């Protein structure tokens, strides 16, 4: 054979082998089960599997993974939180399974079974509620799946744990503000219509506030004040003070109520909107009516601080509210504005910010008669704590 023919034949064979090699090493048509990608390794197509998948075609689950609806997911393992502390955990199949304790149900044993309730809101499901859940001061209802208390008159709170007296304030209209002292913040005098509501008879006491702290819903008042009442022996029935606006609001919310609007507060302090200067009438404020600074007796009518709530019944409103003048300043819901221009006229709170101040009302043991007038108002930084400031709550009727 001619030498050139031999060379041509060898070249043709080699070229044909190369074509066959490329065809045999192709990834065409290899899907790796949709769980990997095909690569050419050592002249052969190979599936490089995604994390959790295994096998020549990535159709199996790797060690430490299990099949869940056609997908390989990492095995679960039991820990302290797996069954919410209310069940026995099993992870032998790679999936955490809970065997719930009595009274509990759900995939993580975090629900109460029928006939059981989470009375203390701590996740522990106990048999259906009873009167004991309401501290003997209300009736318990568990039909909704959560024990709730309908409290007797004079008691309030989630489990009727706080003794509170509410006073009904009738609906009415009144002229809010005053021109007596010609103070810009008290003007213009304007007509306000106030719906009926209820208000705490007293300023919130140390004893009442302590219940909220013990429930974990309120933070402690600041103790670093000369006239502070928190933690002082014998002050349980004194108004709680040294609280900022947020603490006051948190307490009312814990009871399921709210701070009064400024209009509600003044309307109530005027004995349901009467045209009078003080809660008791127009007679000048003295220690006969209010806990105040008296020129002869000094701070707190000689006591150098607050008194027990309702110590001056002669100063009560016609509806029976105590200490609406003196003893402690009271936070209300509204933001402070420099005057009443564009103020609400429906008894609602003025929630449009003007300053980083909220309003306090009523005067206190450290001030004299001008600031104890029912129309007197003061703006105060809502995050600031002061031993002159306390509060009371209101609620819709």
LINLIN-V946627 format. One record per pair of residues at least 12 apart in sequence whose C-alpha atoms are under 10 Angstrom apart, sorted by the first residue. I is the first residue (numbers start at 1). J is the second residue. D is the distance in whole Angstrom. If there is no record, write none. Layout:
I&J&D + I&J&D
This chain:
21&43&8 + 21&44&10 + 22&43&9 + 22&44&10 + 24&43&8 + 24&44&8 + 24&45&9 + 25&39&9 + 25&40&7 + 25&41&9 + 25&42&9 + 25&43&6 + 25&44&5 + 25&45&6 + 25&46&10 + 26&38&9 + 26&39&9 + 26&40&8 + 26&43&9 + 26&44&8 + 26&45&7 + 27&39&7 + 27&40&7 + 27&44&9 + 27&45&6 + 27&46&8 + 27&47&9 + 28&45&9 + 30&45&8 + 30&46&9 + 30&47&8 + 30&57&8 + 31&47&8 + 31&57&8 + 31&58&9 + 32&46&9 + 32&47&6 + 32&48&8 + 32&49&8 + 32&50&10 + 32&54&10 + 32&55&9 + 32&56&8 + 32&57&5 + 32&58&6 + 32&59&7 + 33&47&9 + 33&49&9 + 33&53&10 + 33&56&10 + 33&57&6 + 33&58&6 + 33&59&6 + 33&60&9 + 34&49&9 + 34&50&9 + 34&57&9 + 34&58&8 + 34&59&9 + 35&47&9 + 35&48&9 + 35&49&6 + 35&50&6 + 35&51&9 + 35&52&9 + 35&53&7 + 35&54&9 + 35&57&8 + 35&58&6 + 35&59&7 + 35&60&9 + 35&71&9 + 35&72&9 + 36&48&5 + 36&49&4 + 36&50&5 + 36&51&9 + 36&53&8 + 36&54&9 + 36&57&8 + 36&58&6 + 36&59&9 + 37&49&7 + 37&50&8 + 37&57&10 + 37&58&9 + 38&57&9 + 49&61&10 + 49&62&10 + 50&62&10 + 50&72&10 + 51&65&9 + 51&72&9 + 51&73&9 + 51&74&10 + 52&64&8 + 52&65&6 + 52&66&8 + 52&67&10 + 52&71&9 + 52&72&6 + 52&73&7 + 52&74&7 + 52&75&10 + 53&65&8 + 53&66&9 + 53&67&10 + 53&71&9 + 53&72&6 + 53&73&9 + 54&72&10 + 59&71&10 + 59&72&10 + 60&72&8 + 61&73&8 + 61&74&9 + 62&74&9 + 63&75&9 + 64&76&9 + 64&94&8 + 65&93&10 + 65&94&7 + 65&95&10 + 66&93&8 + 66&94&6 + 66&95&8 + 67&94&9 + 67&95&10 + 68&95&9 + 73&94&9 + 73&95&10 + 74&94&8 + 74&95&9 + 75&91&8 + 75&92&9 + 75&93&8 + 75&94&4 + 75&95&6 + 75&96&8 + 76&90&10 + 76&91&7 + 76&92&9 + 76&93&9 + 76&94&5 + 76&95&5 + 76&96&6 + 76&97&10 + 77&89&9 + 77&90&8 + 77&91&5 + 77&92&8 + 77&93&10 + 77&94&7 + 77&95&7 + 77&96&6 + 77&97&10 + 78&90&7 + 78&91&6 + 78&92&10 + 78&94&10 + 78&95&9 + 78&96&6 + 78&97&9 + 78&98&9 + 79&91&10 + 79&96&9 + 81&108&9 + 82&96&7 + 82&97&9 + 82&98&8 + 82&107&9 + 82&108&6 + 82&109&9 + 82&110&10 + 83&96&9 + 83&97&8 + 83&98&6 + 83&99&8 + 83&100&8 + 83&101&10 + 83&105&10 + 83&106&9 + 83&107&8 + 83&108&4 + 83&109&5 + 83&110&7 + 84&98&9 + 84&100&10 + 84&104&10 + 84&107&10 + 84&108&6 + 84&109&6 + 84&110&6 + 84&111&10 + 84&123&8 + 84&124&10 + 85&100&9 + 85&101&9 + 85&108&9 + 85&109&8 + 85&110&9 + 85&123&9 + 85&124&9 + 86&98&9 + 86&99&9 + 86&100&6 + 86&101&6 + 86&102&8 + 86&103&9 + 86&104&7 + 86&105&9 + 86&108&8 + 86&109&6 + 86&110&7 + 86&111&10 + 86&123&8 + 86&124&8 + 86&125&9 + 87&99&5 + 87&100&4 + 87&101&5 + 87&102&9 + 87&104&8 + 87&105&9 + 87&107&10 + 87&108&8 + 87&109&6 + 87&110&9 + 88&100&6 + 88&101&8 + 88&108&10 + 88&109&9 + 89&108&9 + 96&108&9 + 101&125&9 + 102&116&9 + 102&125&8 + 102&126&9 + 102&127&10 + 103&115&8 + 103&116&6 + 103&117&8 + 103&118&10 + 103&124&8 + 103&125&6 + 103&126&6 + 103&127&7 + 104&116&8 + 104&117&9 + 104&118&10 + 104&123&9 + 104&124&8 + 104&125&6 + 104&126&9 + 105&125&10 + 109&123&10 + 109&125&10 + 110&123&7 + 110&124&9 + 110&125&9 + 111&123&8 + 111&124&9 + 111&125&8 + 111&145&10 + 112&124&8 + 112&125&5 + 112&126&8 + 112&127&10 + 112&145&8 + 112&146&9 + 113&125&8 + 113&126&9 + 113&127&9 + 113&145&9 + 114&127&9 + 114&128&9 + 114&143&10 + 114&145&8 + 115&127&6 + 115&128&5 + 115&129&9 + 115&142&9 + 115&143&9 + 115&145&9 + 116&128&5 + 116&129&8 + 116&142&9 + 116&145&8 + 116&146&9 + 116&147&9 + 117&129&7 + 117&142&7 + 117&143&10 + 117&144&10 + 117&145&7 + 117&146&6 + 117&147&6 + 118&142&10 + 118&145&9 + 118&146&7 + 118&147&7 + 119&133&7 + 119&134&10 + 119&142&9 + 119&146&7 + 119&147&6 + 119&148&8 + 119&159&9 + 120&133&9 + 120&146&10 + 120&147&9 + 120&158&10 + 120&159&9 + 121&146&9 + 121&147&9 + 128&140&9 + 128&141&9 + 128&142&7 + 128&143&9 + 128&145&9 + 128&146&9 + 128&147&8 + 129&141&7 + 129&142&6 + 129&143&10 + 129&146&9 + 129&147&6 + 129&148&9 + 129&149&10 + 130&142&9 + 130&147&9 + 130&149&10 + 131&149&9 + 131&159&10 + 132&159&9 + 133&147&8 + 133&148&9 + 133&149&8 + 133&158&10 + 133&159&6 + 133&160&9 + 133&161&10 + 134&147&9 + 134&148&8 + 134&149&6 + 134&150&8 + 134&151&7 + 134&152&10 + 134&155&10 + 134&156&10 + 134&157&9 + 134&158&8 + 134&159&4 + 134&160&5 + 134&161&7 + 135&149&9 + 135&151&9 + 135&155&10 + 135&159&6 + 135&160&6 + 135&161&6 + 135&162&10 + 136&151&9 + 136&152&9 + 136&159&9 + 136&160&8 + 136&161&9 + 137&149&9 + 137&150&9 + 137&151&6 + 137&152&6 + 137&153&9 + 137&154&9 + 137&155&7 + 137&156&9 + 137&159&8 + 137&160&6 + 137&161&8 + 137&162&10 + 137&163&9 + 138&150&5 + 138&151&4 + 138&152&5 + 138&153&9 + 138&155&8 + 138&156&9 + 138&159&8 + 138&160&6 + 138&161&10 + 139&151&7 + 139&152&8 + 139&159&9 + 139&160&9 + 140&159&9 + 147&159&9 + 148&160&10 + 153&165&8 + 153&166&8 + 154&166&7 + 156&254&10 + 156&255&7 + 156&256&9 + 157&211&9 + 157&212&9 + 157&252&10 + 157&253&10 + 157&254&7 + 157&255&5 + 157&256&8 + 157&257&10 + 158&215&10 + 158&254&8 + 158&255&7 + 158&256&8 + 159&255&10 + 160&255&9 + 161&208&9 + 161&211&7 + 161&212&9 + 161&215&10 + 162&207&9 + 162&208&6 + 162&209&9 + 162&210&9 + 162&211&7 + 162&212&9 + 162&255&9 + 163&207&9 + 163&208&7 + 163&211&10 + 164&200&7 + 164&201&8 + 164&202&8 + 164&204&9 + 164&205&10 + 164&208&8 + 165&198&10 + 165&199&8 + 165&200&6 + 165&201&6 + 165&202&8 + 165&321&10 + 166&197&10 + 166&198&6 + 166&199&6 + 166&200&5 + 166&201&6 + 166&202&9 + 166&320&10 + 166&321&9 + 166&393&9 + 166&394&8 + 166&395&9 + 167&197&8 + 167&198&5 + 167&199&5 + 167&200&6 + 167&201&6 + 167&202&9 + 167&268&10 + 167&319&7 + 167&320&7 + 167&321&7 + 167&394&9 + 168&196&7 + 168&197&6 + 168&198&5 + 168&199&7 + 168&200&9 + 168&201&9 + 168&268&10 + 168&319&8 + 168&320&9 + 168&321&10 + 168&394&10 + 168&395&10 + 168&396&10 + 168&397&8 + 169&194&10 + 169&195&9 + 169&196&6 + 169&197&5 + 169&198&6 + 169&199&7 + 169&264&9 + 169&267&9 + 169&268&7 + 169&271&9 + 169&272&7 + 169&273&10 + 169&319&7 + 169&320&10 + 169&321&10 + 169&397&9 + 170&194&8 + 170&195&7 + 170&196&5 + 170&197&7 + 170&198&9 + 170&267&10 + 170&268&9 + 170&271&10 + 170&272&7 + 170&273&10 + 170&319&9 + 170&397&9 + 171&193&8 + 171&194&6 + 171&195&4 + 171&196&4 + 171&197&7 + 171&264&10 + 171&267&10 + 171&272&8 + 171&273&9 + 171&347&10 + 171&397&10 + 172&192&8 + 172&193&6 + 172&194&5 + 172&195&7 + 172&196&8 + 172&267&9 + 172&272&7 + 172&273&7 + 172&274&10 + 172&347&10 + 173&191&7 + 173&192&6 + 173&193&4 + 173&194&6 + 173&195&9 + 173&267&8 + 173&272&9 + 173&273&7 + 173&274&9 + 173&345&10 + 173&346&9 + 173&347&9 + 174&189&10 + 174&190&8 + 174&191&6 + 174&192&6 + 174&193&7 + 174&194&8 + 174&263&9 + 174&266&9 + 174&267&7 + 174&270&9 + 174&272&8 + 174&273&5 + 174&274&7 + 174&275&8 + 175&188&10 + 175&189&6 + 175&190&5 + 175&191&5 + 175&192&6 + 175&193&9 + 175&266&10 + 175&267&9 + 175&273&7 + 175&274&9 + 175&275&8 + 176&188&8 + 176&189&5 + 176&190&5 + 176&191&6 + 176&192&7 + 176&193&10 + 176&262&10 + 176&263&7 + 176&266&7 + 176&267&8 + 176&270&10 + 176&273&8 + 176&275&9 + 176&340&9 + 176&345&9 + 176&374&10 + 176&375&7 + 177&189&5 + 177&190&7 + 177&191&9 + 177&263&10 + 177&266&9 + 177&339&9 + 177&340&8 + 177&374&9 + 177&375&5 + 177&376&8 + 177&377&9 + 178&190&9 + 178&275&10 + 178&277&9 + 178&373&10 + 178&374&9 + 178&375&6 + 178&376&8 + 179&375&9 + 180&277&9 + 180&370&10 + 180&373&10 + 180&375&9 + 181&370&8 + 181&371&10 + 181&373&10 + 181&375&10 + 181&376&9 + 183&338&10 + 183&339&9 + 183&376&9 + 183&377&10 + 184&338&7 + 184&339&6 + 184&340&9 + 185&336&9 + 185&337&7 + 185&338&5 + 185&339&4 + 185&340&7 + 185&341&10 + 185&375&10 + 185&376&9 + 185&377&7 + 185&378&8 + 185&379&10 + 186&337&10 + 186&338&8 + 186&339&6 + 186&340&7 + 186&375&7 + 186&376&7 + 186&377&7 + 186&378&10 + 187&338&9 + 187&339&6 + 187&340&6 + 187&341&8 + 187&375&10 + 188&339&7 + 188&340&6 + 188&341&7 + 188&342&10 + 188&343&10 + 189&339&10 + 189&340&8 + 189&341&9 + 189&375&10 + 190&340&8 + 190&341&9 + 190&342&10 + 190&343&9 + 190&344&10 + 190&345&8 + 191&344&10 + 191&345&7 + 191&346&9 + 191&347&10 + 192&263&8 + 192&264&10 + 192&267&9 + 192&273&9 + 192&343&9 + 192&344&8 + 192&345&4 + 192&346&6 + 192&347&6 + 192&348&10 + 193&263&9 + 193&264&10 + 193&267&9 + 193&273&10 + 193&344&9 + 193&345&6 + 193&346&5 + 193&347&6 + 193&348&9 + 194&263&7 + 194&264&7 + 194&267&8 + 194&268&10 + 194&272&9 + 194&273&9 + 194&345&8 + 194&346&6 + 194&347&5 + 194&348&8 + 195&264&9 + 195&346&8 + 195&347&7 + 195&348&9 + 195&396&8 + 195&397&9 + 196&264&9 + 196&272&10 + 196&347&10 + 196&395&10 + 196&396&7 + 196&397&6 + 197&260&9 + 197&264&8 + 197&268&10 + 197&394&7 + 197&395&6 + 197&396&5 + 197&397&5 + 198&257&10 + 198&260&9 + 198&264&10 + 198&268&10 + 198&393&9 + 198&394&6 + 198&395&5 + 198&396&6 + 198&397&6 + 199&257&10 + 199&258&10 + 199&259&9 + 199&260&8 + 199&264&9 + 199&265&9 + 199&268&8 + 199&321&8 + 199&392&8 + 199&393&6 + 199&394&4 + 199&395&7 + 199&396&9 + 199&397&10 + 200&260&10 + 200&321&8 + 200&322&9 + 200&391&10 + 200&392&6 + 200&393&6 + 200&394&6 + 200&395&9 + 201&309&9 + 201&310&9 + 201&316&10 + 201&317&10 + 201&319&9 + 201&320&7 + 201&321&5 + 201&322&6 + 201&323&9 + 201&324&9 + 201&392&8 + 201&393&9 + 201&394&10 + 202&237&10 + 202&238&10 + 202&239&8 + 202&308&10 + 202&309&6 + 202&310&7 + 202&320&9 + 202&321&7 + 202&322&5 + 202&323&7 + 202&324&8 + 202&391&9 + 202&392&7 + 202&393&9 + 203&237&10 + 203&238&8 + 203&239&6 + 203&240&8 + 203&241&10 + 203&308&10 + 203&309&7 + 203&310&9 + 203&321&9 + 203&322&8 + 203&323&7 + 203&324&8 + 203&327&9 + 203&328&8 + 203&329&9 + 203&330&8 + 203&390&7 + 203&391&6 + 203&392&5 + 203&393&8 + 204&237&9 + 204&238&8 + 204&239&6 + 204&240&6 + 204&241&9 + 204&248&9 + 204&251&9 + 204&252&10 + 204&309&9 + 204&330&10 + 204&390&7 + 204&391&6 + 204&392&5 + 204&393&8 + 205&229&9 + 205&230&10 + 205&235&9 + 205&236&7 + 205&237&5 + 205&238&5 + 205&239&4 + 205&240&5 + 205&241&9 + 205&308&8 + 205&309&8 + 205&390&9 + 205&391&9 + 205&392&9 + 206&221&10 + 206&229&7 + 206&230&7 + 206&231&9 + 206&232&10 + 206&235&7 + 206&236&5 + 206&237&6 + 206&238&6 + 206&239&6 + 206&240&5 + 206&241&8 + 207&230&9 + 207&235&8 + 207&236&5 + 207&237&6 + 207&238&8 + 207&239&9 + 207&240&8 + 208&236&8 + 208&237&9 + 208&239&9 + 208&240&9 + 208&251&9 + 209&221&9 + 209&230&10 + 209&236&9 + 209&239&9 + 209&240&7 + 209&241&10 + 209&247&10 + 209&248&9 + 209&251&7 + 209&252&10 + 210&230&9 + 210&231&10 + 210&236&9 + 210&240&9 + 210&251&10 + 211&251&10 + 212&250&9 + 212&251&7 + 212&252&10 + 212&254&7 + 212&255&9 + 213&251&9 + 215&254&9 + 216&254&10 + 217&247&10 + 217&250&7 + 217&251&7 + 217&253&9 + 217&254&7 + 217&255&10 + 218&246&10 + 218&247&7 + 218&248&9 + 218&249&10 + 218&250&6 + 218&251&6 + 218&252&10 + 218&253&10 + 218&254&8 + 219&243&9 + 219&246&10 + 219&247&7 + 219&248&10 + 219&250&9 + 219&251&9 + 220&242&9 + 220&243&8 + 220&247&9 + 221&240&8 + 221&241&7 + 221&242&5 + 221&243&5 + 221&244&8 + 221&247&8 + 221&385&9 + 221&386&10 + 221&387&10 + 222&241&8 + 222&242&5 + 222&243&7 + 222&244&9 + 222&385&7 + 222&386&9 + 222&387&9 + 223&241&10 + 223&242&7 + 223&243&10 + 223&387&9 + 224&242&9 + 224&386&10 + 224&387&9 + 225&241&10 + 225&242&7 + 225&385&9 + 225&386&8 + 225&387&6 + 225&388&10 + 226&304&10 + 226&305&9 + 226&386&10 + 226&387&7 + 227&241&9 + 227&242&9 + 227&304&8 + 227&305&6 + 227&306&8 + 227&386&9 + 227&387&6 + 227&388&8 + 228&240&8 + 228&241&6 + 228&242&6 + 228&243&10 + 228&305&8 + 228&306&9 + 228&386&9 + 228&387&6 + 228&388&9 + 228&389&10 + 229&241&6 + 229&242&8 + 229&305&9 + 229&306&8 + 229&387&8 + 230&242&8 + 230&243&10 + 234&308&10 + 235&306&9 + 235&307&9 + 235&308&7 + 236&308&8 + 236&309&10 + 237&307&8 + 237&308&5 + 237&309&6 + 237&310&9 + 238&305&10 + 238&306&7 + 238&307&6 + 238&308&4 + 238&309&6 + 238&310&9 + 238&311&10 + 238&327&9 + 238&328&10 + 239&306&7 + 239&307&8 + 239&308&7 + 239&309&6 + 239&323&10 + 239&327&8 + 239&328&7 + 239&329&10 + 239&389&9 + 239&390&7 + 239&391&8 + 239&392&9 + 240&306&10 + 240&328&9 + 240&387&9 + 240&388&10 + 240&389&8 + 240&390&6 + 240&391&8 + 240&392&10 + 241&306&9 + 241&328&8 + 241&329&9 + 241&330&9 + 241&385&9 + 241&386&7 + 241&387&6 + 241&388&7 + 241&389&5 + 241&390&5 + 241&391&8 + 242&384&9 + 242&385&5 + 242&386&5 + 242&387&5 + 242&388&7 + 242&389&6 + 242&390&7 + 243&331&9 + 243&382&10 + 243&383&9 + 243&384&8 + 243&385&5 + 243&386&7 + 243&387&8 + 243&388&9 + 243&389&7 + 243&390&6 + 243&391&9 + 244&331&8 + 244&358&10 + 244&380&10 + 244&381&8 + 244&382&6 + 244&383&5 + 244&384&6 + 244&385&5 + 244&386&8 + 244&387&10 + 244&389&8 + 244&390&8 + 244&391&10 + 245&259&10 + 245&330&10 + 245&331&6 + 245&332&8 + 245&333&8 + 245&357&9 + 245&358&7 + 245&359&9 + 245&360&9 + 245&380&9 + 245&381&8 + 245&382&5 + 245&383&6 + 245&384&8 + 245&385&8 + 245&389&9 + 245&390&9 + 245&391&9 + 246&331&10 + 246&382&7 + 246&383&7 + 246&384&10 + 247&382&10 + 247&383&9 + 247&385&10 + 247&390&10 + 247&391&10 + 248&330&9 + 248&331&7 + 248&332&9 + 248&333&10 + 248&389&10 + 248&390&7 + 248&391&6 + 248&392&8 + 248&393&9 + 249&331&9 + 249&332&9 + 249&333&8 + 249&391&9 + 249&392&10 + 249&393&9 + 251&391&10 + 251&392&9 + 251&393&9 + 252&391&9 + 252&392&8 + 252&393&6 + 252&394&8 + 252&395&9 + 253&393&9 + 255&393&9 + 255&395&10 + 256&394&10 + 256&395&8 + 257&393&7 + 257&394&6 + 257&395&5 + 257&396&8 + 258&332&9 + 258&333&8 + 258&392&9 + 258&393&6 + 258&394&6 + 258&395&6 + 258&396&9 + 259&330&10 + 259&331&8 + 259&332&6 + 259&333&5 + 259&334&9 + 259&349&10 + 259&391&8 + 259&392&7 + 259&393&5 + 259&394&6 + 259&395&8 + 260&330&10 + 260&331&8 + 260&332&5 + 260&333&6 + 260&334&9 + 260&347&10 + 260&348&9 + 260&349&8 + 260&391&9 + 260&392&8 + 260&393&6 + 260&394&5 + 260&395&8 + 260&396&10 + 261&331&9 + 261&332&6 + 261&333&5 + 261&334&6 + 261&335&10 + 261&347&7 + 261&348&6 + 261&349&5 + 261&350&8 + 261&351&10 + 261&359&10 + 261&393&10 + 261&394&8 + 262&331&9 + 262&332&6 + 262&333&7 + 262&334&6 + 262&335&9 + 262&336&10 + 262&347&8 + 262&348&8 + 262&349&6 + 262&350&8 + 262&359&8 + 262&360&9 + 262&361&8 + 262&377&9 + 263&332&9 + 263&333&10 + 263&334&9 + 263&343&10 + 263&344&9 + 263&345&8 + 263&346&8 + 263&347&5 + 263&348&7 + 263&349&7 + 263&350&9 + 263&375&10 + 264&332&9 + 264&346&10 + 264&347&6 + 264&348&8 + 264&349&9 + 264&394&9 + 265&324&9 + 265&330&9 + 265&331&10 + 265&332&8 + 265&333&10 + 265&347&9 + 265&360&10 + 265&361&8 + 265&362&9 + 265&374&9 + 265&375&10 + 265&392&10 + 265&393&10 + 265&394&9 + 266&279&9 + 266&324&9 + 266&361&8 + 266&362&9 + 266&373&10 + 266&374&6 + 266&375&6 + 266&376&9 + 266&377&9 + 267&279&10 + 267&347&9 + 267&374&9 + 267&375&9 + 268&317&8 + 268&318&9 + 268&319&8 + 268&320&10 + 268&321&8 + 268&324&8 + 268&374&9 + 269&316&9 + 269&317&7 + 269&318&9 + 269&319&10 + 269&321&8 + 269&322&9 + 269&323&9 + 269&324&6 + 269&325&8 + 269&361&10 + 269&362&8 + 269&373&9 + 269&374&6 + 269&375&9 + 270&317&7 + 270&318&9 + 270&319&10 + 270&324&9 + 270&373&9 + 270&374&6 + 270&375&9 + 271&316&9 + 271&317&5 + 271&318&5 + 271&319&6 + 271&320&9 + 271&321&9 + 271&324&10 + 271&374&10 + 272&317&8 + 272&318&8 + 272&319&8 + 274&318&10 + 276&373&9 + 276&374&8 + 276&375&10 + 277&370&10 + 277&372&9 + 277&373&6 + 277&374&6 + 277&375&7 + 277&376&10 + 278&315&8 + 278&316&10 + 278&317&9 + 278&324&9 + 278&325&7 + 278&362&10 + 278&369&10 + 278&372&7 + 278&373&5 + 278&374&5 + 278&375&8 + 279&314&10 + 279&315&6 + 279&316&6 + 279&317&5 + 279&318&8 + 279&319&10 + 279&320&10 + 279&321&9 + 279&322&9 + 279&323&9 + 279&324&7 + 279&325&7 + 279&362&10 + 279&372&10 + 279&373&8 + 279&374&7 + 280&313&10 + 280&314&7 + 280&315&5 + 280&316&6 + 280&317&6 + 280&318&7 + 280&324&10 + 280&325&9 + 281&315&9 + 281&316&10 + 281&317&9 + 281&318&10 + 282&373&9 + 284&369&7 + 284&370&9 + 284&372&10 + 284&373&9 + 285&315&9 + 285&325&9 + 285&326&9 + 285&368&8 + 285&369&5 + 285&370&8 + 285&371&10 + 285&372&7 + 285&373&8 + 286&301&9 + 286&315&10 + 286&326&10 + 286&368&9 + 286&369&7 + 286&372&10 + 287&300&9 + 287&301&6 + 287&302&9 + 287&312&8 + 287&314&10 + 287&315&9 + 287&326&10 + 287&365&10 + 287&369&10 + 288&301&9 + 288&311&10 + 288&312&7 + 288&313&9 + 288&314&7 + 288&315&8 + 289&311&9 + 289&312&6 + 289&313&7 + 289&314&5 + 289&315&4 + 289&316&8 + 289&323&9 + 289&325&8 + 289&326&9 + 290&307&10 + 290&310&9 + 290&311&8 + 290&312&6 + 290&313&9 + 290&314&8 + 290&315&6 + 290&316&9 + 290&322&9 + 290&323&7 + 290&324&9 + 290&325&6 + 290&326&5 + 290&327&7 + 290&363&10 + 290&364&9 + 290&365&8 + 290&368&10 + 290&369&9 + 290&372&9 + 291&303&9 + 291&305&9 + 291&306&7 + 291&307&7 + 291&308&10 + 291&309&10 + 291&310&10 + 291&311&8 + 291&312&8 + 291&315&10 + 291&323&8 + 291&325&8 + 291&326&5 + 291&327&5 + 291&328&8 + 291&363&9 + 291&364&7 + 291&365&5 + 291&366&9 + 291&367&9 + 291&368&10 + 291&372&10 + 292&304&10 + 292&305&9 + 292&306&9 + 292&325&9 + 292&326&5 + 292&327&6 + 292&328&9 + 292&363&8 + 292&364&6 + 292&365&4 + 292&366&6 + 292&367&6 + 292&368&6 + 292&369&8 + 292&371&10 + 292&372&8 + 293&305&9 + 293&326&9 + 293&327&10 + 293&363&10 + 293&364&8 + 293&365&6 + 293&366&5 + 293&367&5 + 293&368&5 + 293&369&8 + 294&365&9 + 294&366&9 + 294&367&8 + 294&368&6 + 294&369&8 + 295&368&8 + 298&365&9 + 298&366&8 + 298&367&10 + 298&368&10 + 299&364&9 + 299&365&6 + 299&366&5 + 299&367&8 + 299&368&9 + 300&326&9 + 300&327&7 + 300&328&10 + 300&364&8 + 300&365&4 + 300&366&6 + 300&367&9 + 301&327&10 + 301&365&7 + 301&366&9 + 302&365&10 + 303&365&9 + 304&365&8 + 304&366&8 + 305&327&8 + 305&328&9 + 305&364&9 + 305&365&6 + 305&366&8 + 305&387&9 + 305&388&9 + 306&326&9 + 306&327&5 + 306&328&7 + 306&364&8 + 306&365&6 + 306&366&9 + 306&387&10 + 306&388&9 + 307&326&10 + 307&327&7 + 307&328&9 + 307&365&9 + 308&323&10 + 308&327&9 + 309&322&7 + 309&323&7 + 309&327&8 + 309&328&10 + 310&322&5 + 310&323&6 + 310&324&10 + 310&327&9 + 311&323&8 + 311&327&9 + 312&326&10 + 312&327&10 + 323&362&8 + 323&363&10 + 323&364&9 + 324&361&8 + 324&362&6 + 324&363&8 + 324&364&10 + 324&372&9 + 324&373&9 + 324&374&8 + 324&392&10 + 325&361&8 + 325&362&5 + 325&363&6 + 325&364&7 + 325&365&9 + 325&369&9 + 325&371&9 + 325&372&5 + 325&373&7 + 325&374&7 + 325&376&10 + 326&361&9 + 326&362&6 + 326&363&5 + 326&364&4 + 326&365&6 + 326&366&8 + 326&367&8 + 326&368&9 + 326&369&9 + 326&371&9 + 326&372&6 + 326&373&9 + 326&388&10 + 327&362&8 + 327&363&7 + 327&364&4 + 327&365&5 + 327&366&8 + 327&367&9 + 327&372&10 + 327&388&8 + 327&389&9 + 327&390&9 + 328&360&10 + 328&361&9 + 328&362&7 + 328&363&6 + 328&364&4 + 328&365&6 + 328&366&9 + 328&367&10 + 328&387&8 + 328&388&6 + 328&389&6 + 328&390&6 + 328&391&8 + 329&359&10 + 329&360&6 + 329&361&5 + 329&362&5 + 329&363&5 + 329&364&5 + 329&365&9 + 329&366&10 + 329&367&10 + 329&372&9 + 329&377&10 + 329&378&9 + 329&386&10 + 329&387&9 + 329&388&6 + 329&389&5 + 329&390&6 + 329&391&7 + 329&392&10 + 330&359&8 + 330&360&5 + 330&361&5 + 330&362&6 + 330&363&8 + 330&364&9 + 330&388&9 + 330&389&6 + 330&390&5 + 330&391&4 + 330&392&7 + 330&393&10 + 331&358&7 + 331&359&6 + 331&360&4 + 331&361&7 + 331&362&9 + 331&378&10 + 331&379&10 + 331&380&9 + 331&382&9 + 331&389&7 + 331&390&6 + 331&391&5 + 331&392&8 + 331&393&9 + 332&349&9 + 332&358&7 + 332&359&6 + 332&360&6 + 332&361&7 + 332&390&10 + 332&391&7 + 332&392&8 + 332&393&9 + 332&394&10 + 333&348&9 + 333&349&6 + 333&350&8 + 333&351&8 + 333&358&7 + 333&359&7 + 333&360&9 + 333&393&10 + 334&348&9 + 334&349&5 + 334&350&5 + 334&351&6 + 334&352&8 + 334&353&9 + 334&357&9 + 334&358&6 + 334&359&6 + 334&360&9 + 334&379&10 + 335&349&8 + 335&350&6 + 335&351&6 + 335&352&7 + 335&353&6 + 335&354&7 + 335&355&7 + 335&356&8 + 335&357&6 + 335&358&4 + 335&359&6 + 335&360&10 + 335&379&8 + 335&380&9 + 335&381&10 + 335&382&9 + 336&350&8 + 336&351&9 + 336&352&9 + 336&353&7 + 336&354&7 + 336&355&6 + 336&356&8 + 336&357&5 + 336&358&5 + 336&359&5 + 336&360&9 + 336&377&9 + 336&378&8 + 336&379&5 + 336&380&8 + 336&381&9 + 336&382&10 + 337&350&9 + 337&352&9 + 337&353&8 + 337&354&6 + 337&355&7 + 337&356&10 + 337&357&8 + 337&358&9 + 337&359&9 + 337&378&10 + 337&379&8 + 338&354&8 + 338&355&9 + 338&378&10 + 338&379&9 + 355&379&9 + 355&380&9 + 355&381&8 + 355&382&10 + 356&379&9 + 356&380&8 + 356&381&6 + 356&382&7 + 356&383&9 + 357&378&9 + 357&379&5 + 357&380&5 + 357&381&4 + 357&382&5 + 357&383&9 + 357&384&9 + 358&378&8 + 358&379&6 + 358&380&6 + 358&381&6 + 358&382&5 + 358&383&9 + 359&377&7 + 359&378&6 + 359&379&5 + 359&380&6 + 359&381&9 + 359&382&8 + 360&376&9 + 360&377&6 + 360&378&5 + 360&379&6 + 360&380&7 + 360&381&10 + 360&382&10 + 360&388&10 + 360&389&8 + 360&390&9 + 360&391&8 + 361&373&9 + 361&374&8 + 361&375&8 + 361&376&7 + 361&377&5 + 361&378&7 + 361&379&9 + 361&389&9 + 361&390&10 + 361&391&9 + 362&374&6 + 362&375&8 + 362&376&7 + 362&377&7 + 362&378&9 + 362&389&10 + 363&376&8 + 363&377&8 + 363&378&9 + 363&388&9 + 363&389&9 + 364&387&10 + 364&388&6 + 364&389&8 + 364&390&10 + 365&388&8 + 366&387&10 + 366&388&8 + 367&388&10
